[in-house]
Amino acid sequence: QPGDAVPVAQRGSWSSFLKAIASMSGDLSSMTAPPFILSPVSLTEYPAYWCERPELFAQIADAKTSEERALAVLRWFISTLKGQYTTRNESAGSEKKPLNPALGELFYGYWPDKDGRGQTTLLTEQVSHHPPITAYVIENESKGVKLVGHNAQKTSFSTGSIIVKQIGHAVLTVKLPSGGEEKYVLTLPRLRIDGLWYGAPYIELSESTYIAGGGYVGVIDYKGKGYFSGKSHSFKATLTPQGGGGKDIVVEGTWHQNSKFTSGGHGIFHDVSTPKEIVTAIGGEPSGEMGPMETRKLWELVAKGIREGDFDLASKEKTRIENEMRQRRKDETASGTQWELKHFKPLDVDPVYEKLAQNTKIAPSSEDTYVFRNNWPETLQAKKK
Ligand code: HCR
C-alpha cells in the first residue's frame, strides 16, 4: 500500500515532501524531510564506502601485469558498490536522507594494517555547500595506492523516482613495482531512487561507469530487473585493451552478490560476501580529539536526536548549526574574505582526467576538480607508519 512504511503520524509530511521533490530540480539535499527518513550520518562520511575491503584496494599494487592490474582495479571498484548503494537498506531498512554537510566539514579515518596489507587512511572535506561537493583522498602509502576524488549530485524527478546524476570523478594512482606510476580515471554511475511511494526508498544503478588507464578502458553497464539477467543490481563489465590488438575481457553478474568471467577468463570474478571493514573514525586535532568542524563533533547532538527519536533536539540543533554557518558566510561577505579550504585546492580542469578521457566515450569534464594539498593531520600521518 502507498505509504505503508511511513509512520502514520508522518504520512502527511511524507506526501508533502514527495510533492516538493516532484517540482524540484537540482539540489535535494537542503530540503526538509520527515524524521523517519533522516540518517544521522553526514555525506562527508560516505567516501569511506570506497574502501570497506581494504585488502582489495591494496591488492591493486600486487598485480604483475597491466591486465592483472586492470582486473584488480575493476574487482576493487565492483566490491565498493554494495556498500555505497545498499548499506542504508541493510542497516536502517531503507535508503535515508544524509545530513547535508557544512562548508569545511571534515572526516578522518583509517583501516588498520592486517596481514601485511598496510594501513589505509581516509580524509574528506566538504569543499562546497551550495551545491554540495565532497572531496576525498584514500591512501595506502606503504603499498603505493591512492584515490583522490570529488562528488556532487544533480537530482531530478521522473515517473515516480528520483534520478541522481553524479557529478565528479576519481583518480586512482598506483605505484608500479618497476618504479613510475599508473593513473586511472573513474566516472560514477547514475542512481534511480525507487520505492518512494511506499516510503521505503532503495537504489538501482543505471547507465555506465568508465575506468580508463593503464592501457585499458573498462565500461561497466548497469541494469536493474528485467535486463541482462532479470535480476536487480546486474552489471556487465567489458575491459578493452587500448591501441588495437588483444581481446576484451567480459565479466557479468550482480554487484551486491557475485560475478563471473563470460569472456577472456574463467570462473568467479568476484564474490562480495567477504566481510566488510567499517572505517575507524579518528580526531584530526594534535591531541587526537575531534575539532569543531569534524563531522561527528559538528552534528553530535543532531545525530543523537535522530538515533534516539528526539526530533525536537535534532531539529533545534540543526537550525543552530545552519544559522551559525549562515552568519559565518555573512561575516565573510562583509569582510571581503572567503572560507579557506583546509586540504584541497580547486582547479578549473583536471589534466589527468582530460588525458585519460581522450579516445574514450568519457565526456570532457565540465566542473572544477580538487587537488589534495598532501597535508594529512598528524594523527593520521602517524597511522601511516
Ligand atoms: C542521493 C543521495 C545523496 C548522495 C549519495 C551518494 C551518491 C554520495 C556519494 C557516495 O559515494 C555514494 C552515494 C550513495 C547514496 O546512495 C547517495 C544518496 C542516496 C539518497 C541521497 C539523497 C540526497 C536523499 C534522498 C532522500 C530520499 C531518501 C527520500
Residues whose N, C-alpha, C, O or C-beta is under 5 A from the ligand:
A	BS01	HCR	L28 S29 Y46 Q84 Y85 E95 K96 K97 P98 N151 V164 P201
